[in-house]
Amino acid sequence: KKEDQEKKDIMILFTSDIHCGVEDGFGLAGLYQIRETLKKQGYETLLVDDGDSMQGDVIGLVSKGESIVKLMNEMDYDLAIPGNHDFDYGTEQFFKLAGEASFPYICCNFVKEDKLVFDPYIIKKVGNVKIGFVGVTTPCTLITSNPAFFQNEKGDWIYGFEQDETGKKLYTAVQKAVDDARAEGADLIYLVAHLGNQDECRPWTYADVIANTNGIDVVLDGHSHDTDQIVMKNKDGKEVVRSAVGTKLNCIGYSHISSEGKILDTNIWTWDNKQSVPSLFG
């Protein structure tokens, strides 16, 4: 059948904790080149970000994040989630930037007065494969960005991240989004996460979330700037891949899905040289 011949493998590319390092490591120039090469090789591509893109250097500070969102628009990102430092210019500025983005922000646990601020998940249909992306942001955001940004003038909390001491509120929010995406027809579930592995973020680390949920295939994770590639068991004993991509574009993540919808490989490409790709391009 001609239709079968036209089915393409899918490559999800992911970045995290760019922290304004648009010319560091691979740089956005290198990321663009990789995506274009994959397209020429016949892949369908998606590009997602795990948070903390807008803060971390002068380009972000001077424009209060606006320059970074413009660059991400030019890169044609498909979706992103908020990282804790994306709120560093204030919640109102973050909402302004999210409104200027040509891609959606998703998050299953960011609430204002107990109502979700963003859609908890999004489903992307690529060929015959429906890929569900669920967003989740660390509750540590409340203390690692400015707490006042999440309070009203009286000091009452109006924003939250489904935080409690047991972690159950967070796990429930993630599980609901996963279940809802599955019910809507998602064949695969990617948790796009800004959770990390830091002890001070327990019980909200990626490992806590995987151990207390089911139905997630892969966790694309950020926050702790590590590059660990982990396979661990969820609460049903099924293996889940967790992939992290460092910071400032020193790595670019990828997840290769066959045209039939089987995840073949999830890993990272690493650029260890002191000289960045954009500087080599001149």
Secondary structure by P-SEA (a helix, b strand, c coil): ccccccbbbbbbbbbccccccccccccaaaaaaaaaaaaaaccbbbbbbccccccccaaaaaacaaaaaaaaaaacccccccccccccccaaaaaaaaaaccbbbbbcccccccccccccbbbbbcccbbbbbbbbbbccccccccccccccccccccccccccccaaaaaaaaaaaaaaaaaacccbbbbccccccccccccccaaaaaacccccccccccccccccbbbbbccccbbbbbbbbbccccbbbbbbbccccccccccccccccccccccccc
